[in-house]
Amino acid sequence: MRTLRGWTVCERRPGGVSLTVEGRHVLRIDALDDTLVRVSLLKDGAWRLPRTWSIAPGGDVPWAGRDRDDLSGFAGTTVTVEETDAGLTLATPALRLTVARPLHLSWAARTPDGWRTFAEERPTGGMMLGRRDHACAHFLRRDPDEPIHGLGDKTGPLDRRGRRFEMRNLDALGYDAETTDPLYKHIPFTMTRTRDAGAWSVFYDTMATCWFDLGNERDNYHPPYRTFRAEDGDLDYYIRWAPEMLDLVKAQVRLTGGTCFPPRWSLGYSGSTMAYTDAADAQAQLESFPRRIAEHAIPCDSFQLSSGYSSIDGKRYVFTWNRDKIPDIDRMTGTFREAGLHLVANIKPCLLHDHPRHAEAAEAGLFIRDSEDGTPEVSTFWDDIGSHLDFTNPDTIAWWKQNVTRQLLDHGIECTWNDNNEYEIWDRHARCAGFGEPVDIALIRPLHALLMIRASEEAQRAHAPGKRPYLICRSGGPGIQRHAQTWSGDNHTDWKTLRYNIRMGLGMSLSGLFNTGHDVGGFAGSRPEPELFVRWVQNGIFHPRFTIHSWNDDATANEPWMHPEVTGHIREAIRLRYRLLPYLYTLLWRAAHEDEPMLRPLFLDHPDDAAAWEETDDFLLGRDLLVATVVEPGATERTVRLPVNGTGWWDVDTGAWHAPGETVTKPVTLGTIPLFARAGSVIPLSAGADRADPAADRGRILALYPAPGRGEGGGTLYEDDGESVDAACSHLHFALTGADDHIALDWRQEGTRAPVLAEATVTLPAGETRPLQVRGAPVPRGGTVVL
C-alpha cells in the first residue's frame, strides 16, 4: 500500500469540499450536521461499492441499498471553508476539521475554553491505499490514557485499549468469552473519551473484512497510533463529537436506522434447547415443555424451536420437517398456543448439497455463485457442504418469504430465529447478484444476514398484519437492530463466560445493538452445576433477551427444573423478571423511540465519576437500577462500589440508603440478587403475572425510592396492548419530590388510552420514614392510588 500525501482542492460545495489526492484519487469531506463529519476516499475517483445498507438516518434503506452519494436525511449545518498555503479548514458551529500538507486531518471541538483537538491522524501518514487492489488503512494518533469502547460483541474487557480485533463473521461455537476473536458480528464502530475535549466516535462504513488495532501494534517510526485496515472496499467513515458518550451511542443508532419495537411478550422468559428437537421423540419432548412449565409454576412466554425439527441423520434441511420425530406439526404448535406460549423457529440460509430442494434452488439461480465457473458456491456448513442463498437476488427473497410462510407461519409458528448466517464463504470473489449489479461476497458478507431477517420480517408482517413482528438474528452488521433482537452466540458453560458475557452485552449496547442477551446457563460444553446455573439465571433476567438455551455435551437440556435442589431459586429469579416487566417494557419503548440503551455501563450515566470507568461486573438496567449479581463460585458476600450520582442509592432488598460513591459489602446467599435503585426514581412493577401479556397483570406497583432531603426525581411508565402496530398507548410521567417532613408523588399522562390497570400500590423502602402525599392527599405506605 502507499501512503497518501499530496493534495489539491478540486471542488467546493455548500456542505464540504473535495480534494484531488496524488493526482488521481478523490477525498470528499462533508459536514452532515453540527457535530458529524464524513470523510470518503474514492480510489481513482470511483466507489468500489457505490451502495450502503448501514447508513439509514431515515429508518431504513431500499432493498438494493442506499447510494453512497445520497446525503438526504441529515440535518445539515452552516459550513465555512478557508484555504491557506499550509492547508484548509472546514468549520461548523461545533467542529473544525483541518487538512494540512502533506495530507493530515485533525478535528477540534468548540468548547467553553475555545477550540480543543479531540482526534487527529498519525502525523507520519494517516491514509494508505492498495496499489494493485482496494485494500485501505487509516491511522489515528492514540493517547494511551484515553479509553476506547465499541466494536459490538467482542470478548474481554469492555475498554478495548491495547488489543487487536478482526471483523470477519464466524460461527464461533464455544468461544472463550475473554479471548476469542473474531466472533459473529461486524460492527466497525468505536468511541473514545478524551481527557479535556469531550468524546468522539468513528464509524467505518464497510462490510469487508477489516481489523482494528487499538494499541497492540507498536512501530519505532511512528508515535502511538491506532489503525483501521480493510482488505477491500472503500475508506468511508463518519466522525462525530459530543460532550459525553451517551450522546454518541444515541447518535450511532440513529445513523444506522434506529431500533425495532417488538411485542411485549418478547421480554418474557423464552425456553429453548437443542435436546428436544434432536431427540427421536421430539414431539413428545416439545409437548412436555408447556406441561412442565405449569407443574413447576415457572412464568414463560415463548419457546425457541431449535433446528432439529428439520434434521435427518444429523443434517439440517431448512424448510423441511422430520415427520418421524414430529408426526403432527399442527398438534404440536397447538399445544404451545393453548398454553399461551409463542413459538420461534430456527432457520438457516444454506442448503446442504443433498437438501431435497437444492436442485430446485440451483435451477432458479438462488445461490451465490462460484467465482470461476458460475455454479452454486460450495462451503462447509453443519458437518457437510452446501450452498448459501443469495439475498441480493429478488427471486431468492421471494422464495424465502414463501417458505417462511408455508413451512412455519401457516403451521402456527409466529416468529423466526435467523441463525447460522455468518456466510463463511472464503472464495472472496464468489458472485452475488447485487440486485442487478453483481458484487463479490467479500464486499458484503454481513449484508446477507441483514437481508435474510428483512425477508423473514416481511413474511411475518404479511401473515399477521397489524402485529409487531419478533425476530432473532445471530450475525450481521450495523442495521440488524432495525429488524431483530440479537445475542452473543454459542457461549461456553463456564463461570468466566458468565462474567465476560456481561461485558459483551454492554459492548453491543454501546455499539447500537440495544436488544441483546445471552444463552443463559451456557450453550456448549458441560451442563452447568447448580450454583452456576442459579447465578446465570439471576443475571440473565436483567438482559432484554432472557433465554435458557443449551447444547450440552451429555445431551441434557438446560431447564429451570434441571437441578431440583435449586428450582426454587430459579423460580424466584424468573418471577422477579416478570415483576420488572412494566419497567423493562418502558425501557424497550424508549430504546425504539428515544434511542436510549437498555443495558448501560456505569460510566454512561456517571461520566464524571472516575471510578465508574474502571472494569466492573456491575451494570445499569436503564438509568435507575444498578445490577450487581454474583458471578463467582462460593461467594458469601458481594462488594459493590456505587456510582456518584448526587442522590445516592437504595438497596432494593434491605431498604437501606447508601451515599453516592459508597462501597457496600453485602452478605449473600444462593438466593440473593443484589440490586440497587437510584434515589429519586419511580420503578413501575407488576404483581402476580405469569405471562407478559398486559392482560395478565394482576396488580400495579409503583416502587418509590425518594432522594434524601429536598431532592427531586421521577420515572415513566409506557403501556399499550403489547403487540399492535401504532397501538393506543398510555404514557405516565411521574414526579417524585422530597421535603424535610414529607414526600410527594404526582404525574401527568400522555397518550390515547387509560393505563392498563386503574389502580396502583405505592411502596417505600424500609429506611424511608417520611410520610407520603399523592397528589396532595396523604397515602399510607403500601396504600392504593387511582391512576
N, C-alpha and C positions, 0 to 999 in steps of 0.2 A: 504493500500500500504506500501511497505518497502523502506526505503532509502538505496541506494546502496553506499557501502563504500570500500570494499576490492577489489583489482585487481592485476593481473599479466600480463606480456606481453606473448602472445601466438603465435604471428606471426608478422614478418616484411615484408613489401612489398616495391617495389620501390617508391610508392607514399604515403605510410602510414603504419599504424600498426593496429593490433587487440589485444584487451585485454580480458582476461577472468575475469568476474566480479562476485564476490560472489561464485566463483567456478562453475557457471552454465550458465551465460549469456555471450554474446559476444558484445563488444563495438568496432566498427570499426571507424577508423579515417582516412580520405583520403583528401589529398590536391589535388584539381582538377585544380587549376591554381594558380598563384602567390598570389591572394587575396581571394580565395574561399576554405573553408574547409567544408567537410561533416562529420557529426557525426551520426552514426547509432547504435541503441541499439536493439539487437536481443534477445528476451526473449528465454531462453533455447537454444540459438544458431540458432533459426529459425525465418524467417519472419512470421508475422501474415498475411500480404498481400504482396506477393512477386513481385507485379507489381505496376507500377506507370503510370498515364496518365498525370501528371503535368509536369514532367521533360522532356523537349524536346529541348535540345541545337541544334539539327539538323533541327528544324522546325515543326516536328510532331512526333507522335508515332504510332506503329501499332494499329489496332482496339483493339486487345486483350491486349494492354498495353506494356510498356517497362519493361524488367527485372530490378529489383532494383539493381542487381549486375552489371549491364551494366554501365561502366564508359566512353563509347565512346562519342565523340562529345565535350569533354572538352580539353582545350589546354594542360593540364599537366604542370608540373613545376619540378624544382630541389628541392628535399626534403632531409633534414638531420635530423637524429634522434639520440638523446643522452639520455641514461638511467643512473640514479644515484639511491642511496638508497632512496632519497626523492621523486623520480618520474621520469618523462621523459619529454623531449621537442621535438616537431616536428616543423621544421622551413622551410619556403620557403624564397625566396629573400625579400618578403614583410611582411610576417606574422610569428608569433611564437605562437604555442599552447603549453601550459604547463599543464601536468597532474600530480597532486600532490596526496600524500597519507595522509588521506583517500581520496577517489575519489573526485577530484575537478578540473575543467577545467577553464583555463583563457587564453585569447587571447591578444596578443600585436602586434602593427604595428611598422614597422621600419620608423621612421621619421627623419628629419634632426637633431633633438635633441636626437636621439637614440631611443631605444625601449620604447614604451608607451602602457600601458594596456588600451584597449578600452572596453573590456567586460570580465566578469567572472561570474562563477556560485556562488550561495549563499554558503558561507563557511560552513554553518551548514547543508548542504545537497543540492546537485544540481539535482539529478535524483531519481525518485521513480517509482517503478513498482508494479502493482497489484499482489497479491499472488495467487488468485484463478481466476483471469481474466486478460485481456490485457489492463487494464487501465494504464496510464502513466502520469508522470508530470515532468516538467523541471523548475527549479528555477534559475533565474539570479539576481545578485545584481542590484539594481536600484539607480541611482543618481537622486534625486528629481528635480535637476536643468536642467536635460537633456531632451529635447523634444522627443516625440515618435510619429511617423506617420505611416500610412499604414492601413491595415485591410479592404481595399475595401470600400463598400458602407455603412459605419457606420454613425450614426447620431451624432449631437452635434458638438463641436469644432473640428477643424482639428487636433490639438495636442491631442493625446489620453491619456495623463498622468492622473492618478488619477481615472480611470474608469475601469469597468469590462465589457467585451464583450463576447458574445457567437456566435459560428459559428454553426448554425442549420438552414438550408434553410426553410423559412416560406413565405407564401403568406400574407404579412403584409399590407393588404388593408387599406388605410387612415392613415398610420403611422404618429406619431409625429416626425418631422424631427430633433427635438432637443434631444429626449429622447428614442424613441422606440428601442428595441433590443430583439431578433435578427431580421435580415432582410433577403433579398433574396439570398445573395451570401456568399460564403465560401472562404475567402482569408486569410489564416493563415500566414501573412507576415507583419513584422514591420521594421521600420528604426529608428535609434537613432543617433543624432548628439552629440558627446561628447564635452567637454569644450576645450580639447587640444590634442585630438588624432584622429581627423577626424570623419568619420561617419561609421556606420556598420548596417547591416541588418541581420535578421534571418527569414528563411522560413521553416516552418514545413510541410513536405510533407505527409499530412494525409488528408483523406476525411471523417474521423469520426467526430462526434460532438465533439467540443473542446471549451475551454474557455481561454481567455487572461485576466489576472488581472494585470493592469499596475499601481498599487498603491492604489487601493481601499481597498485591504486587508492589515491588519497590524497584526503582531504577536510579542508579547513581547520577544519570544525566538530567534528571528532572526533579523539581520539588515534589512534595507529596501530592498525589493525584488520585482520582477515581476515574474509572473507564467504563464506557458502554461500547461493546463491539457486536456487530451483526455480520453473519456470513453472507447475507444477501439483502436485497430490499433497499428502501430509502432511508436516509437520515432525516427524519421529520419529527421534530419534538416541540413540546409545549412547556414553557417555564412560567410558573405562577408564583407570586409573592403574596404573603398575608401576614398580619400581625401574629397569628397563632396557628398551630397545627390543625385545630378543628376546622378552621376556615378552609384549609387546603383539602381536607377529607371531603367536606361537603361539596366543594367546587369540583373535585375529581369525579364524584359520582354523577354530578350534573353534566359534566363534559362527556361522559360515556353513556348517557341516556337514562339515568335515574334507576330506581328500584321498583320491581313489581310488587303488587299488593295481593298476596294470595289469600285464600279463605281462612277464617279464624281457626278452623279445626286443624290446620297445618301446624299450629302451635301445641297441639296435644301430644301425648306420648304416641309414638309410632313403633309398633312391633316389627321385627324383621329377623330372619336368619336364613342362611343357605341350607341348613339342615333339613328344614321341612320340605322344600321343593326338590331337593336332591334325593329324598327318600323314595323307596319303591312304592310306598303307600302315601304319596304326597297329599292326596286329597284328604285322607283321614287326619294326617298331621296338621294340615291347614285348618280344617274344620274344628279341630280341638282347641285352637287358639281362642276364639271368642268364648268358648265354654270355660276355659281355664282362667281367662281374664275375670269372668264373672265369679268363679269359685273363690278366687283369691282377692276379690274386691279391689282390683287394680284399675284406676281410671285409664282410659285408652281411647284413641280416636281413629287410628288407621293402622294398616298393615302393609308393609312393602314386600311385594311378591318377587323373590329372587328368581334368577333366570333358569333354575332347574325345571320350571314348568315346561320349558321348551327343549329339555335335554334328552338325548338318546345316546346311550353308550358313552356318556361323559362329554358329549359335544353339545354345544348350544346353538340352536337353529332359530334365530329371531323370527317372530310372527308364525311360529308353529306351536302346537300343543301336544304334549305326550299324553295320549288318551289312555295309555296303560296306567300311568301314575295319577292322572286326573280324568277319570272317565266321564264325569258330569260337570262341565265347567260352570254352567248356569246355576246348578245347585250349590256349588262351592261359593260362587260370588254372592248368591242369595243368602247364604249363611252369615256372611260378613255384613251384608246390607241390613238383615233383620236385627243384628246386634248393634247397629249404629256405627259400624266401622267402615271407613273408606279404604279402597284397595288402590295400590300404586304398583304398576307392573314394570319390571326391569326389561329394557330393550337395548339392543346393541346395533351399531351401524356397519357391521362387517358380516358378510355371508360366507361361511366356510365353503370350500371347493365342492363338497358333496351335499350342500344345502339343497333341499328339493326344489327351490326356486332360483338357484344360481343361474342356470341356463336361461331362464326367462328374463332375469335382470340383465344378463350379459347381452342377450339378443336385443333388448331395448336400449342398450347403451347407458345403463345406470351407474356403472362403476367408474372410478378413477382409472386412467389408462396408463399402461406401461410406457416409459419414455422412448423405447426403441421400436416396438412392434405394434403399439396401439391396442393390444389386447388388455383385458382387465388386469390391473396390477395384482400382484400376489405378495402377501405379507404374512408373517407369523401372527396367529391370533388364537387364543384359548387352546393351546396344545395341538394345533393343526395349522393349516394355511387357509387363507381366504382372501376375498376382495372387498375393499371398502367402497361404500356407496358415495357417490359424488353429489353433495348437496348444493353445488353451484350449477346443477342441471335442473331446470324446472320440471322435467319428466320424473326425476328422482324424487323431488319434493312431493309431487302429486301421488306417486306410488307409495311413498312413506305415509302420507296422510290417509290414504285409502286403507292401508294395512293397520295403522293405529286404530282406525275406526272399526274395521270389520273384525279384527282379531282380538281387540281389547275392549274398546268402548261399547260396542254392541253387546258384549257379554257382561256388562255391568261394572267394568273396571274403569274408574273415572279419570285416572291420572297416570302419568308416565314418569318413570325413573330412567333417565337417559344416561347410560353407563358405558364404560369402556370406549369412550370417544376421544382417545388421545391421538388417534390416526398415526400410529407408528409405521409410517411408510418411508423407507430410507432410500428409495430411488428419488433423489432430490428433484429430478425433472419429470417425475410422473405427472401426467397432464390432467388438469381439472377443466371442466367445460367453461367455467368462469362466466356463466350467463351470456355466452356468445363471444367472449373474449378469452380464449384459453390462457391458463396460468399454471405455473409449476406449483406442485404441492408444497415445496419448501417455502414459498412465499405466504401461504395461507393455511398452514396446518391447523392452528387453533380455530380458524373460522368455521370448520365443519361442525364442531360441537355447537357453536352458536346457531348455525342454520338448522342443525338437527333439532334442537329444542324449539326453535321458532316454528318448524314444520309440525312438531308434536303439539305445540300450543294452538296452532290454527285448527288442527283437527279437534282438539278438546273444546275450543270455543264454538266451533260449528256444531258439535254434538250436544253441547249444553249451553245454548245462547243465553246470555244474561247472567251467567255464573262466572265468578272469577276462577281461572284455572290454577291448578297446582302442579308444578313440575320440579323434578330434581335433576341436576346435571353435575357430573364429576369433573370434567375437563373444560378447556376453552380459555378464553381471554377476556379482556375488558368488554363489557356488554352482556355477558351471560346473566348478570343480575337483573337485566331488563325483563327476563322471561322466567327465571328459575331460582330455586334455592340450591345451595351447593354445600359440600362438606370436605373434610380433609382427607378423604380417600381411605384406602385399606390399611389402617394403622395396625401396629403390633401390640399384643397384650403384654403390658409391662408398666410398672409404676412410673418409669421415666416418660413413657408416652402420655400418661395422664397429665403430667406436669407440662411437657412441651407442647401438647395439643392446645393448652390454654393460649400459649404464645402464637401458635399457628392461627387460631381463630381470631385473635386480636390483629395479627398481621393482615389477614384477609379483610377484616373490618376496616382497618386503616387504609386499605387499598381500594375501597369502594364496594366490597362484597359484604354487605351487612347481614344477609340472611344465611347464616352458616351454622355448622355444628360438626360433630364427630361421631364415629361409631363407638357408642358407649359400651364399655366392657372390653373393648379391643376386638378387632376383626380377625387377624391372623395369629396363629401360634396356639399356646396352651389356653385352655379356658381359664378365666380369672378366678383366683381364690376368693373366698367370701369377703374378706376385708377390702381387697382391691375393687371388687365389684360394687360394694356399697359406696366406697368413696367415689368411684367413677360415676355412678348414678347421681350421687349428691352433687357432683359438679355439673353433670350433663343437663340437669333440669334448668340451669340458668343460661343455656345457649338457645338461640332461636330454633335450630333443628335438634330435637331430642329423640334419638332413635337408638335402641339397643339392637345391635346387629353383629353377626359373627360368622366366621367360617373356621371353627376350631379344629385343631389337628386331630382330635379324637372323635370328630363328627357330632359332638354335642352342640346344643344351642344355648346361647346366652338368653335366658328368660328371667323375668322378675322373680320367679319362684325356684330358680335353679339351685339355690342353696337355702333349704328350708329354715336353717337356723338364723338367717338374716332377712328373710322375706318381709318381716315387719318393718325393718329399717327401709327396705326398698319401697314398700307401700307408702310409708310416711313421706319419703322424699318425693315420690310422684304426686302424692296428694298436695304437697307444698307447691309443686309446679302448677297444679290446677287452681290453687288459691291465688296464684300470681297472674292468672290469665288476663284479667282486666288490665293490669299494668303492662303485661307483655304485648297485648293486642294494641294498646295505645302506643307503645314503642314501635310496633310494626307499622302502624299507620304513619307515625312521624318519620320513619325511615323512608316510606314510599312518597310522602307528601311534603316533608320538610328536610329531607336529606340528612337526617340525624342518625348516626350509627347506633345500633342497639348495644353491642359489646364495645367497651371503651377502656383503654389502658388508663391508669390513674392520672398520668400527666396530661391527658387530653382536656380534662376539666380543671386541672390544677397546675398550669404551666409554670407558675412562679415558685412552686414548691420543689426545690432541687431534689429532695428525696423521692418524689413521685416519679422521677425519670430513671430510678435505679431498677434493675431486674427484680421482679417480684412475681409470686404466684397469685396475687390478688388482682381483681379487675372490677370494673363497674358494669352493671346492667342498667342502661340508661344513666341519667345523672344522679339518681337518688339511692341506688342500692349498691353497696360495696360487698362483693362476694369474696370470701376468704376460706374456701373449703379446704379440707385436709387432703394433702396429696403425698403423704409419707406414711409408710407402714409403721404400725405400732405406736402411733402418736398418742400422747396423753395430754398435750397442750398445743395450742396454736398461737403464735405471736403475730400480731397484725400492727403495722405502723399506719395510722390513719392520716390521710392527706390533710394539709392545711387548707380549710375551706371557709374560714370565717365564722362558722356557726357550730361546728363540732358534729359528732356522730352518736347515734343511739344504737346500742346493742339490741338487736331485734329480739333475742332470746331472753336476756335478763332485764331489759328495760332500763339499763344504766346509761347515762350520758357521759361521753368522753370528749375531751377538749381537742381542738384541731391540732394535728401533729403528734398526738399522744401515741405511745407504743403500748399496746394491750396484749398481755399474755393470758389467753383464755383456756381454762381446762376443758378437755374434750373427751367424750366417749365415742363409741362407734356410731351412735345416733345423732351426734352433734353436727349441725350445719352452720358454721359461723357466718353471720350476716349482719351488716350494719346499715342503718338508714341515715341519710343526710338530715341533719337537724334543720327544720324548716320545710320538710317535704310532706306531701299527702300521697299515700300509696293506696290506690284502689285495689280491692281484693274481692275474691269470690268465696262463697261459703257453700260447701256441700256438693259441688258439681263433679260429675264423673265423666262428662263429655265437654268439649269446648263449644258446642252449640250454645248461643246466648240463652236459649230457652231452658238449658239445663241448670242455669244459675238459680240456686235456692235462696241466696241472700247476698246482699252487697255490703261490704265493709269498707269504711274509709279509715285507714290507719294513719293517725296524725302523729307526726314527730316534730313538735314545735322547736323553734330556735330559742335559746335562752334569752331572758330579759325582754327587750323591746325589738326582737328580731322579726323579720318578715319572711314569708316563703309561700309555697303553694304546690300545685300539681295539676294534672289534667286526666280526664277520663274520656276516651273516644269509644263510642258504641254504634253498631249498626246490626243488620241481620246476620252478619258474619260470612256472607257468601255472594251477594249480588253485586253486579257492576253498577256503579252510581247509586248505591243503596241510600235510602234515607238514614240520616245519622243524628246522633246527639253528641255534642262535644261540651263537656263541663270543664270550666276553668276555675280551680279552687284558689282562694286566697286565705292563707293562714298567718295571722298576726299575733304578736305577743305583747303583753304589758306586764308590769311588775306583779299585778294582782289577778290577771286572768289571761285566757287565750281566746281568740275569736276566729271563727270559721265562716266564710261566705263564699259565694260562687256566682258565676254568670253562665248562661247556656247559649251555645250556638247550635245550629242545625235545624232539621225539619221534622224531627220526631222526638217523642219523650224518651227519657232514659229507659233502659231495658227493665229495670226494677224501680218502683216508685219510691222505695224507702231504702235507707242505709243505716247500718250501725256504725257509730263513731267510737274509736278506741284511742287510748293514750298509753304511752309506755309507763311502766311501773314507777319510774323515777320522776315523772311529771306530776306535781301536786297542785298546780294552779287550776281553778275551776274553768270550765269551758262554756263559751257562749256561741251559739249557732244562729247567725242572722239576728243577733241582738237578744236572743232568749237563752236562758240557762238550760244546759242539757247535761245530765249526769254521764260520767264515763261509762261507756257501754250502752248509752241511750240510742234511740232511733230518731232519725230526722227524715223529713219528706224532701225528696229531690225535685 
